[in-house]
């Protein structure tokens, strides 16, 4: 299997289609929630809406780089988003996550092995492979949180 196919399959597994690792994926966990569930605060944890924005923030930011743009995202802004005040606000965020993740997967599928193994933006950030792999791990971490928060909500 080629490296781009391997990474794209891992991204599909966590973002949109998979069930092999956790029996679910990010999209499946957020798609059936309403806006009140998504914004319900449990103890001092982030809400599901917070985590959805947070993951999409990184997907959209790295997607921009894969399209040839600049790396403009910063960790300190990864939870800064307008409050979800309606079902439409929540649906907009879910739809953005779904579109961004699908586009991200497509871009990774089209990457050459040479590009995947090259430096990401700047040598200090490691390779594209390292960054994409870290996104997968980061998403699994937050997906686990979402699963636990949903159990508390329901």
Z-matrix of the N, CA and C atoms (Angstrom, degrees):
N
C 1 1.459
C 2 1.528 1 108.34
N 3 1.304 2 115.09 1 137.31
C 4 1.456 3 120.86 2 178.30
C 5 1.528 4 109.73 3 -73.86
N 6 1.321 5 115.20 4 154.02
C 7 1.457 6 121.28 5 -176.89
C 8 1.525 7 112.07 6 -61.02
N 9 1.333 8 118.10 7 -40.19
C 10 1.465 9 120.35 8 179.14
C 11 1.527 10 111.34 9 -64.81
N 12 1.327 11 116.94 10 -38.16
C 13 1.464 12 120.95 11 177.83
C 14 1.528 13 110.57 12 -67.33
N 15 1.320 14 116.07 13 -41.65
C 16 1.459 15 121.12 14 178.49
C 17 1.528 16 110.65 15 -59.05
N 18 1.325 17 116.95 16 -49.87
C 19 1.464 18 120.87 17 -179.17
C 20 1.528 19 111.39 18 -65.50
N 21 1.313 20 117.44 19 -42.92
C 22 1.468 21 120.54 20 179.08
C 23 1.522 22 110.55 21 -61.27
N 24 1.321 23 117.64 22 -40.75
C 25 1.472 24 120.70 23 177.87
C 26 1.526 25 111.32 24 -64.70
N 27 1.320 26 117.01 25 -39.88
C 28 1.476 27 120.22 26 177.38
C 29 1.524 28 110.45 27 -64.55
N 30 1.327 29 116.96 28 -40.22
C 31 1.467 30 120.91 29 178.78
C 32 1.521 31 111.06 30 -66.15
N 33 1.311 32 117.32 31 -42.10
C 34 1.468 33 120.42 32 176.29
C 35 1.518 34 109.99 33 -60.52
N 36 1.319 35 116.49 34 -41.15
C 37 1.468 36 121.79 35 -179.07
C 38 1.525 37 110.82 36 -58.58
N 39 1.301 38 118.24 37 -45.52
C 40 1.460 39 120.69 38 -175.46
C 41 1.529 40 112.52 39 -86.84
N 42 1.318 41 118.18 40 -37.18
C 43 1.462 42 120.19 41 -174.19
C 44 1.518 43 114.20 42 -85.23
N 45 1.326 44 118.16 43 -48.14
C 46 1.465 45 118.70 44 -162.99
C 47 1.530 46 117.61 45 -131.19
N 48 1.316 47 118.68 46 -31.39
C 49 1.461 48 118.19 47 -167.50
C 50 1.520 49 115.03 48 -126.36
N 51 1.287 50 117.04 49 -23.08
C 52 1.449 51 119.88 50 -165.95
C 53 1.507 52 116.49 51 -76.49
N 54 1.300 53 113.33 52 159.15
C 55 1.456 54 122.30 53 174.66
C 56 1.529 55 110.26 54 -146.29
N 57 1.315 56 117.28 55 1.11
C 58 1.447 57 121.14 56 -171.77
C 59 1.525 58 112.16 57 -72.69
N 60 1.310 59 118.46 58 -45.53
C 61 1.465 60 120.99 59 -174.14
C 62 1.525 61 111.89 60 -79.60
N 63 1.327 62 117.44 61 -52.11
C 64 1.469 63 121.48 62 -176.87
C 65 1.525 64 113.58 63 -112.13
N 66 1.311 65 115.87 64 -1.64
C 67 1.460 66 118.67 65 -176.20
C 68 1.515 67 112.23 66 79.26
N 69 1.321 68 116.98 67 9.55
C 70 1.459 69 122.70 68 -178.54
C 71 1.525 70 108.77 69 -163.33
N 72 1.320 71 115.66 70 -179.29
C 73 1.458 72 121.18 71 175.76
C 74 1.529 73 108.61 72 -144.57
N 75 1.309 74 116.21 73 172.59
C 76 1.464 75 121.14 74 -174.31
C 77 1.531 76 111.28 75 -60.37
N 78 1.321 77 116.59 76 -49.53
C 79 1.466 78 120.78 77 -178.74
C 80 1.527 79 111.06 78 -57.25
N 81 1.311 80 116.80 79 -45.89
C 82 1.461 81 120.73 80 -178.61
C 83 1.529 82 111.66 81 -60.51
N 84 1.308 83 116.96 82 -34.34
C 85 1.459 84 120.50 83 -177.96
C 86 1.531 85 113.59 84 -76.32
N 87 1.328 86 117.31 85 -26.48
C 88 1.478 87 119.16 86 -177.63
C 89 1.524 88 113.49 87 -100.09
N 90 1.301 89 117.79 88 -23.47
C 91 1.467 90 121.64 89 -171.35
C 92 1.528 91 112.78 90 -65.10
N 93 1.328 92 117.47 91 -30.39
C 94 1.469 93 120.07 92 -174.33
C 95 1.533 94 113.34 93 -94.85
N 96 1.305 95 117.48 94 2.87
C 97 1.460 96 120.46 95 -179.44
C 98 1.523 97 111.45 96 -88.20
N 99 1.316 98 116.20 97 149.20
C 100 1.465 99 118.89 98 170.07
C 101 1.532 100 107.78 99 -95.17
N 102 1.308 101 115.99 100 173.28
C 103 1.457 102 119.84 101 -172.63
C 104 1.524 103 112.86 102 -66.29
N 105 1.310 104 117.05 103 -30.02
C 106 1.467 105 119.55 104 179.50
C 107 1.529 106 110.83 105 -71.41
N 108 1.316 107 116.72 106 -39.16
C 109 1.459 108 119.76 107 175.76
C 110 1.533 109 110.30 108 -66.06
N 111 1.320 110 115.78 109 -43.59
C 112 1.470 111 120.90 110 -177.49
C 113 1.525 112 112.38 111 -63.56
N 114 1.319 113 116.76 112 -27.45
C 115 1.471 114 120.23 113 -177.49
C 116 1.526 115 112.66 114 -105.12
N 117 1.319 116 116.92 115 2.33
C 118 1.467 117 120.04 116 -178.70
C 119 1.526 118 110.05 117 -67.90
N 120 1.307 119 115.46 118 127.36
C 121 1.460 120 122.44 119 -179.68
C 122 1.527 121 109.33 120 -87.29
N 123 1.300 122 116.45 121 127.71
C 124 1.460 123 123.36 122 175.43
C 125 1.534 124 106.92 123 -115.59
N 126 1.328 125 115.55 124 116.90
C 127 1.462 126 121.29 125 -177.50
C 128 1.537 127 109.49 126 48.86
N 129 1.320 128 117.30 127 -131.48
C 130 1.462 129 119.22 128 179.44
C 131 1.534 130 111.98 129 -107.53
N 132 1.341 131 115.96 130 21.40
C 133 1.467 132 120.56 131 178.83
C 134 1.523 133 111.01 132 -77.20
N 135 1.327 134 115.39 133 159.00
C 136 1.456 135 119.88 134 169.53
C 137 1.517 136 108.54 135 -65.17
N 138 1.320 137 116.46 136 153.90
C 139 1.459 138 119.86 137 174.66
C 140 1.525 139 109.17 138 -81.47
N 141 1.313 140 116.00 139 167.43
C 142 1.467 141 120.10 140 176.20
C 143 1.524 142 109.99 141 -63.93
N 144 1.324 143 117.23 142 -36.12
C 145 1.473 144 120.01 143 175.92
C 146 1.528 145 110.32 144 -62.94
N 147 1.334 146 117.05 145 -41.93
C 148 1.470 147 120.63 146 177.35
C 149 1.526 148 110.37 147 -56.99
N 150 1.315 149 116.07 148 -48.07
C 151 1.465 150 121.02 149 -176.44
C 152 1.524 151 111.90 150 -69.45
N 153 1.318 152 116.31 151 -34.71
C 154 1.465 153 119.77 152 177.52
C 155 1.520 154 110.02 153 -65.72
N 156 1.325 155 116.89 154 -46.46
C 157 1.465 156 119.64 155 176.70
C 158 1.523 157 110.34 156 -59.97
N 159 1.314 158 116.74 157 -46.53
C 160 1.461 159 123.19 158 -176.97
C 161 1.534 160 111.41 159 -55.89
N 162 1.318 161 117.22 160 -48.96
C 163 1.468 162 120.34 161 179.63
C 164 1.525 163 110.75 162 -67.33
N 165 1.327 164 116.97 163 -42.64
C 166 1.461 165 119.17 164 179.64
C 167 1.528 166 111.53 165 -64.81
N 168 1.312 167 117.39 166 -32.95
C 169 1.470 168 121.78 167 177.80
C 170 1.531 169 110.06 168 -55.80
N 171 1.321 170 116.27 169 -46.07
C 172 1.460 171 120.36 170 179.72
C 173 1.527 172 111.94 171 -71.93
N 174 1.319 173 117.11 172 -40.13
C 175 1.465 174 119.61 173 177.83
C 176 1.528 175 109.52 174 -59.15
N 177 1.325 176 117.17 175 -49.94
C 178 1.467 177 121.37 176 -178.12
C 179 1.526 178 111.32 177 -63.70
N 180 1.320 179 116.96 178 -39.33
C 181 1.462 180 120.34 179 -179.21
C 182 1.512 181 113.18 180 -67.45
N 183 1.320 182 116.98 181 -42.99
C 184 1.462 183 120.22 182 179.32
C 185 1.525 184 109.95 183 -74.80
N 186 1.316 185 116.64 184 -32.94
C 187 1.473 186 120.66 185 176.49
C 188 1.527 187 110.04 186 -58.69
N 189 1.318 188 116.53 187 -40.20
C 190 1.464 189 120.88 188 178.27
C 191 1.535 190 110.55 189 -60.09
N 192 1.317 191 116.74 190 -41.02
C 193 1.464 192 121.06 191 178.05
C 194 1.527 193 109.92 192 -65.18
N 195 1.327 194 117.68 193 -42.69
C 196 1.468 195 120.90 194 179.98
C 197 1.519 196 111.68 195 -62.19
N 198 1.319 197 116.42 196 -26.51
C 199 1.474 198 121.09 197 176.87
C 200 1.526 199 112.06 198 -84.19
N 201 1.331 200 117.41 199 -0.06
C 202 1.454 201 120.94 200 178.55
C 203 1.521 202 114.22 201 100.66
N 204 1.334 203 116.64 202 5.34
C 205 1.456 204 120.64 203 -179.40
C 206 1.520 205 112.52 204 -86.90
N 207 1.313 206 114.81 205 -171.66
C 208 1.453 207 121.58 206 -178.47
C 209 1.530 208 110.97 207 -91.80
N 210 1.323 209 115.22 208 159.28
C 211 1.460 210 121.41 209 175.90
C 212 1.522 211 107.38 210 -89.51
N 213 1.327 212 115.58 211 104.87
C 214 1.461 213 121.02 212 -174.91
C 215 1.522 214 113.66 213 -110.12
N 216 1.314 215 117.96 214 -6.98
C 217 1.464 216 120.40 215 -176.32
C 218 1.529 217 109.98 216 -78.01
N 219 1.322 218 114.34 217 150.30
C 220 1.464 219 121.88 218 177.61
C 221 1.520 220 108.13 219 -137.59
N 222 1.316 221 116.10 220 137.64
C 223 1.461 222 120.87 221 -178.22
C 224 1.527 223 112.05 222 -52.00
N 225 1.313 224 117.01 223 -39.34
C 226 1.471 225 119.79 224 -174.93
C 227 1.528 226 112.99 225 -65.00
N 228 1.331 227 117.68 226 -15.06
C 229 1.468 228 120.90 227 179.45
C 230 1.530 229 112.82 228 -104.55
N 231 1.312 230 117.35 229 3.81
C 232 1.463 231 120.15 230 -169.87
C 233 1.531 232 114.93 231 -74.31
N 234 1.328 233 117.12 232 -2.36
C 235 1.465 234 120.85 233 173.57
C 236 1.530 235 111.20 234 -123.13
N 237 1.329 236 117.10 235 9.38
C 238 1.464 237 121.32 236 -177.73
C 239 1.524 238 110.50 237 -90.81
N 240 1.309 239 115.71 238 105.33
C 241 1.463 240 119.71 239 178.96
C 242 1.521 241 108.81 240 -149.46
N 243 1.325 242 116.45 241 157.49
C 244 1.465 243 119.39 242 179.30
C 245 1.529 244 110.18 243 -63.12
N 246 1.310 245 117.92 244 143.57
C 247 1.468 246 119.88 245 -179.24
C 248 1.525 247 112.09 246 -59.30
N 249 1.320 248 114.72 247 144.32
C 250 1.462 249 121.57 248 174.31
C 251 1.529 250 105.94 249 -83.46
N 252 1.331 251 116.10 250 114.13
C 253 1.465 252 120.57 251 -176.65
C 254 1.521 253 113.81 252 -118.23
N 255 1.338 254 115.66 253 2.79
C 256 1.466 255 118.86 254 -178.04
C 257 1.525 256 109.59 255 -158.73
N 258 1.318 257 114.37 256 167.54
C 259 1.463 258 120.17 257 176.00
C 260 1.527 259 110.46 258 -61.04
N 261 1.325 260 116.36 259 -38.03
C 262 1.466 261 119.87 260 179.88
C 263 1.525 262 111.43 261 -64.40
N 264 1.322 263 117.50 262 -40.41
C 265 1.468 264 120.42 263 176.93
C 266 1.533 265 110.32 264 -59.00
N 267 1.331 266 116.02 265 -44.65
C 268 1.457 267 120.23 266 -179.98
C 269 1.517 268 110.91 267 -65.93
N 270 1.330 269 118.10 268 -45.33
C 271 1.470 270 121.66 269 178.69
C 272 1.524 271 110.41 270 -59.74
N 273 1.329 272 116.80 271 -39.15
C 274 1.466 273 119.81 272 178.20
C 275 1.532 274 111.06 273 -61.10
N 276 1.328 275 116.44 274 -42.52
C 277 1.464 276 119.81 275 178.85
C 278 1.529 277 110.97 276 -67.14
N 279 1.311 278 117.93 277 -43.76
C 280 1.466 279 121.10 278 178.21
C 281 1.528 280 109.96 279 -61.20
N 282 1.320 281 116.99 280 -45.26
C 283 1.468 282 120.30 281 179.71
C 284 1.523 283 111.49 282 -63.45
N 285 1.324 284 116.65 283 -39.66
C 286 1.464 285 120.25 284 178.06
C 287 1.525 286 109.70 285 -63.16
N 288 1.326 287 116.76 286 -45.16
C 289 1.462 288 119.68 287 176.82
C 290 1.530 289 110.87 288 -57.03
N 291 1.322 290 117.14 289 -47.90
C 292 1.464 291 121.36 290 -177.74
C 293 1.532 292 111.25 291 -61.98
N 294 1.313 293 116.83 292 -46.44
C 295 1.472 294 120.17 293 179.53
C 296 1.519 295 111.78 294 -65.39
N 297 1.318 296 116.48 295 -46.71
C 298 1.467 297 119.72 296 -179.31
C 299 1.518 298 111.46 297 -62.36
N 300 1.328 299 117.64 298 -42.06
C 301 1.456 300 119.41 299 -178.58
C 302 1.533 301 111.29 300 -67.80
N 303 1.331 302 117.52 301 -40.16
C 304 1.473 303 120.14 302 177.81
C 305 1.533 304 110.91 303 -63.26
N 306 1.328 305 116.64 304 -44.43
C 307 1.465 306 120.56 305 178.89
C 308 1.524 307 110.86 306 -64.51
N 309 1.319 308 116.22 307 -39.98
C 310 1.458 309 120.97 308 179.23
C 311 1.528 310 110.11 309 -61.08
N 312 1.316 311 116.50 310 -46.70
C 313 1.468 312 121.25 311 178.80
C 314 1.526 313 110.40 312 -59.11
N 315 1.323 314 117.32 313 -44.82
C 316 1.468 315 121.11 314 179.45
C 317 1.523 316 111.51 315 -60.99
N 318 1.315 317 117.03 316 -42.06
C 319 1.469 318 120.64 317 178.82
C 320 1.523 319 111.21 318 -63.83
N 321 1.313 320 117.36 319 -41.04
C 322 1.463 321 120.61 320 178.49
C 323 1.528 322 110.07 321 -66.15
N 324 1.326 323 117.19 322 -40.09
C 325 1.471 324 120.75 323 178.28
C 326 1.518 325 112.12 324 -58.72
N 327 1.321 326 116.83 325 -30.51
C 328 1.467 327 121.66 326 -176.93
C 329 1.534 328 113.48 327 -89.45
N 330 1.318 329 117.45 328 -5.37
C 331 1.465 330 120.58 329 -177.76
C 332 1.524 331 111.34 330 -72.90
N 333 1.312 332 115.46 331 144.14
C 334 1.461 333 120.47 332 174.14
C 335 1.528 334 108.65 333 -80.98
N 336 1.324 335 115.80 334 157.75
C 337 1.459 336 119.52 335 177.89
C 338 1.525 337 110.29 336 -62.30
N 339 1.299 338 115.82 337 -37.12
C 340 1.470 339 120.40 338 178.64
C 341 1.531 340 110.55 339 -59.47
N 342 1.320 341 116.99 340 -44.31
C 343 1.469 342 121.36 341 178.91
C 344 1.529 343 110.66 342 -65.57
N 345 1.320 344 116.96 343 -44.64
C 346 1.465 345 121.19 344 -178.97
C 347 1.527 346 111.31 345 -58.75
N 348 1.312 347 116.59 346 -35.50
C 349 1.463 348 120.93 347 -177.81
C 350 1.529 349 113.05 348 -89.83
N 351 1.329 350 116.86 349 -1.63
C 352 1.475 351 120.04 350 -179.75
C 353 1.526 352 110.97 351 -87.07
N 354 1.327 353 115.18 352 168.59
C 355 1.464 354 121.38 353 -179.56
C 356 1.524 355 111.14 354 -63.86
N 357 1.307 356 114.92 355 138.06
C 358 1.468 357 122.87 356 177.62
C 359 1.515 358 108.61 357 -88.02
N 360 1.318 359 117.28 358 108.95
C 361 1.461 360 125.53 359 178.35
C 362 1.526 361 111.83 360 60.31
N 363 1.312 362 117.24 361 -58.17
C 364 1.454 363 123.21 362 -177.67
C 365 1.526 364 106.73 363 -144.84
N 366 1.315 365 116.06 364 144.92
C 367 1.467 366 121.21 365 -177.30
C 368 1.533 367 112.51 366 -52.48
N 369 1.340 368 116.95 367 -33.09
C 370 1.475 369 120.50 368 -178.56
C 371 1.527 370 112.94 369 -61.30
N 372 1.346 371 118.16 370 -21.77
C 373 1.457 372 121.95 371 -179.33
C 374 1.523 373 113.27 372 -91.32
N 375 1.313 374 117.48 373 1.12
C 376 1.456 375 120.12 374 -178.93
C 377 1.525 376 110.98 375 79.40
N 378 1.314 377 115.76 376 -160.11
C 379 1.463 378 121.14 377 -176.86
C 380 1.523 379 111.41 378 -92.51
N 381 1.319 380 115.03 379 168.55
C 382 1.467 381 119.81 380 172.63
C 383 1.521 382 109.36 381 -58.65
N 384 1.332 383 116.55 382 -41.66
C 385 1.460 384 120.24 383 179.64
C 386 1.525 385 110.65 384 -57.07
N 387 1.306 386 117.07 385 -48.29
C 388 1.466 387 120.98 386 -178.71
C 389 1.522 388 111.00 387 -59.89
N 390 1.320 389 117.03 388 -41.85
C 391 1.460 390 120.55 389 -178.39
C 392 1.522 391 112.09 390 -69.84
N 393 1.312 392 117.27 391 -41.09
C 394 1.466 393 120.09 392 178.37
C 395 1.526 394 109.75 393 -67.36
N 396 1.318 395 117.28 394 -42.13
C 397 1.456 396 121.19 395 178.10
C 398 1.530 397 110.62 396 -63.05
N 399 1.316 398 117.65 397 -40.49
C 400 1.473 399 121.13 398 177.80
C 401 1.527 400 110.70 399 -64.58
N 402 1.332 401 117.65 400 -36.12
C 403 1.468 402 120.37 401 176.69
C 404 1.526 403 110.87 402 -62.77
N 405 1.312 404 116.38 403 -39.00
C 406 1.462 405 120.46 404 178.58
C 407 1.527 406 109.77 405 -63.66
N 408 1.323 407 116.54 406 -48.41
C 409 1.473 408 120.29 407 179.79
C 410 1.524 409 111.26 408 -63.04
N 411 1.309 410 116.92 409 -42.83
C 412 1.464 411 122.55 410 179.23
C 413 1.525 412 110.56 411 -60.37
N 414 1.307 413 116.36 412 -42.04
C 415 1.461 414 120.99 413 -179.78
C 416 1.527 415 111.04 414 -67.57
N 417 1.334 416 117.89 415 -40.19
C 418 1.468 417 119.66 416 176.35
C 419 1.524 418 110.90 417 -60.12
N 420 1.314 419 116.66 418 -41.29
C 421 1.464 420 121.21 419 178.96
C 422 1.532 421 110.25 420 -57.59
N 423 1.333 422 116.28 421 -50.12
C 424 1.461 423 119.38 422 -178.12
C 425 1.521 424 112.75 423 -74.75
N 426 1.312 425 118.48 424 -29.35
C 427 1.458 426 120.36 425 175.12
C 428 1.529 427 109.85 426 -63.99
N 429 1.300 428 117.08 427 -39.25
C 430 1.460 429 119.98 428 175.09
C 431 1.519 430 111.35 429 -59.40
N 432 1.324 431 116.67 430 -40.66
C 433 1.463 432 120.44 431 177.23
C 434 1.527 433 110.57 432 -63.06
N 435 1.315 434 116.55 433 -44.10
C 436 1.469 435 120.70 434 -179.58
C 437 1.526 436 110.61 435 -60.50
N 438 1.308 437 116.72 436 -43.23
C 439 1.465 438 120.81 437 179.66
C 440 1.533 439 109.92 438 -59.61
N 441 1.316 440 116.97 439 -44.58
C 442 1.470 441 120.57 440 179.51
C 443 1.530 442 111.84 441 -67.86
N 444 1.320 443 117.20 442 -41.01
C 445 1.472 444 120.63 443 178.27
C 446 1.522 445 110.11 444 -63.24
N 447 1.327 446 117.47 445 -42.33
C 448 1.472 447 120.24 446 178.49
C 449 1.522 448 111.28 447 -61.08
N 450 1.311 449 117.20 448 -38.48
C 451 1.469 450 119.70 449 177.56
C 452 1.533 451 110.30 450 -62.40
N 453 1.305 452 117.41 451 -38.49
C 454 1.453 453 121.23 452 179.05
C 455 1.524 454 111.40 453 -70.34
N 456 1.326 455 116.56 454 -37.42
C 457 1.473 456 121.21 455 -179.78
C 458 1.526 457 110.30 456 -67.58
N 459 1.311 458 116.88 457 -43.36
C 460 1.467 459 121.09 458 -174.84
C 461 1.505 460 109.68 459 -89.21
